[in-house]
Amino acid sequence: MFEKISTNNCLLAIIVRKNFCKPGINFFTPNEFSQQLAYMSHPAGKVIQPHVHKRVPREVHYTQETLFIRKGKLQVDFYSNNQKYCKSRILEAGDVILLIKGGHGFKVLEDLEMFEVKQGPYAGDDDKIKFIPA
């Protein structure tokens, strides 16, 4: 239902499959991550009190991305921080992935629609180092 992708004790990603289901609020990430990923399931009639978020200074050192697969299939190739291939996983419609550390590449296996969420502002080419896998 969810999987942690790691290499050499370094957490690269968390995949939450479309069939994950657990009542309440379930966080997959520790508090110190700059991007938090949680699943929420509440019964009809549940009230979440209105609120605003306080201004809280945060320091982000690396971009983390969350992808929501809406349609199709996507192969995700995972690489260590030193750009060595580790493993691959296939994501399908309804799956969610948080890309935490290391490198990643993608191959679209079926026509794809997805959403991406990451910290901003986005720095374009200054935000990443592209490489050719060995």
C-alpha positions as CSV (number, residue, x, y, z in Angstrom):
1,M,0.0,0.0,0.0
2,F,3.0,2.3,0.5
3,E,6.7,1.8,-0.1
4,K,9.9,3.5,1.0
5,I,12.6,3.5,-1.7
6,S,16.1,3.7,-0.1
7,T,19.7,3.1,-1.0
8,N,22.6,3.1,1.5
9,N,20.3,4.3,4.4
10,C,19.3,7.3,2.3
11,L,15.5,7.6,1.7
12,L,15.0,8.5,-1.9
13,A,11.2,8.4,-2.2
14,I,7.9,7.3,-0.7
15,I,5.2,5.8,-3.0
16,V,1.6,5.6,-1.8
17,R,-0.5,3.3,-4.0
18,K,-4.0,4.1,-5.1
19,N,-5.4,1.4,-2.8
20,F,-4.0,2.9,0.4
21,C,-6.8,3.3,2.9
22,K,-6.6,4.0,6.6
23,P,-9.0,6.1,8.7
24,G,-7.9,9.5,10.1
25,I,-4.8,11.4,9.3
26,N,-1.7,9.4,8.4
27,F,1.7,11.1,7.8
28,F,4.3,9.3,5.8
29,T,7.0,11.9,6.4
30,P,8.9,12.9,9.5
31,N,8.4,16.5,10.8
32,E,11.9,17.6,9.6
33,F,11.1,17.1,5.9
34,S,10.6,20.3,3.9
35,Q,7.6,18.7,2.2
36,Q,5.0,16.8,4.2
37,L,2.9,14.0,2.7
38,A,-0.2,12.7,4.5
39,Y,-3.3,10.7,3.6
40,M,-6.6,11.8,5.2
41,S,-9.8,9.8,5.4
42,H,-12.8,11.2,7.3
43,P,-16.4,10.2,7.5
44,A,-19.3,12.4,6.2
45,G,-20.1,15.1,8.7
46,K,-16.5,15.5,10.0
47,V,-15.8,19.1,10.6
48,I,-12.3,20.5,10.2
49,Q,-12.2,23.8,12.0
50,P,-11.5,26.9,9.8
51,H,-8.0,28.2,10.2
52,V,-5.2,30.3,8.7
53,H,-1.6,29.4,8.7
54,K,0.9,31.5,10.6
55,R,4.0,33.0,9.0
56,V,6.7,30.6,10.0
57,P,10.2,31.0,8.5
58,R,11.5,27.8,6.9
59,E,14.8,27.0,5.3
60,V,14.7,24.6,2.3
61,H,18.0,23.2,1.1
62,Y,16.8,20.7,-1.5
63,T,13.7,20.6,-3.7
64,Q,11.3,17.8,-2.9
65,E,8.6,16.9,-5.4
66,T,5.2,15.2,-5.1
67,L,3.7,13.7,-8.2
68,F,0.0,12.7,-8.4
69,I,-0.6,10.3,-11.3
70,R,-4.0,11.1,-12.8
71,K,-3.9,8.9,-15.9
72,G,-1.5,6.5,-17.6
73,K,1.7,4.8,-16.4
74,L,5.0,6.2,-15.5
75,Q,8.3,4.4,-14.9
76,V,10.4,6.2,-12.2
77,D,14.1,5.3,-12.2
78,F,15.9,6.1,-8.9
79,Y,19.5,7.1,-8.6
80,S,21.8,7.7,-5.6
81,N,23.1,11.2,-4.8
82,N,26.3,10.2,-6.8
83,Q,24.1,9.5,-9.8
84,K,24.3,5.7,-9.7
85,Y,21.2,3.7,-10.8
86,C,19.4,2.0,-7.9
87,K,16.0,0.7,-9.0
88,S,12.8,1.5,-10.9
89,R,9.1,1.4,-10.0
90,I,6.0,1.8,-12.2
91,L,3.3,4.3,-11.1
92,E,-0.3,4.1,-12.3
93,A,-3.4,6.3,-12.1
94,G,-4.2,7.1,-8.5
95,D,-0.6,6.6,-7.2
96,V,1.3,9.3,-5.4
97,I,5.1,9.7,-5.0
98,L,7.2,12.0,-2.9
99,L,10.7,12.4,-4.4
100,I,12.9,13.2,-1.4
101,K,16.6,12.8,-2.2
102,G,18.9,11.4,-4.8
103,G,18.2,11.5,-8.6
104,H,15.3,10.4,-10.6
105,G,14.3,10.0,-14.2
106,F,11.1,9.1,-15.9
107,K,9.8,7.1,-18.9
108,V,6.2,7.5,-19.9
109,L,4.8,4.0,-20.5
110,E,1.2,5.1,-21.3
111,D,-0.3,8.5,-22.2
112,L,0.2,10.4,-18.9
113,E,-1.5,13.1,-16.9
114,M,0.0,14.1,-13.6
115,F,0.2,16.9,-11.1
116,E,3.5,18.0,-9.6
117,V,3.8,19.9,-6.3
118,K,7.2,21.3,-5.1
119,Q,8.6,24.2,-3.1
120,G,8.9,27.5,-4.9
121,P,9.9,29.7,-6.3
122,Y,11.2,27.3,-9.0
123,A,14.7,28.2,-10.1
124,G,14.5,26.5,-13.6
125,D,17.9,25.1,-14.7
126,D,19.6,26.4,-11.6
127,D,17.4,24.0,-9.6
128,K,18.8,20.8,-10.9
129,I,21.8,19.0,-12.3
130,K,21.0,16.9,-15.3
131,F,23.1,13.8,-16.0
132,I,23.4,10.8,-18.4
133,P,22.9,7.5,-16.5
134,A,26.0,5.2,-16.6
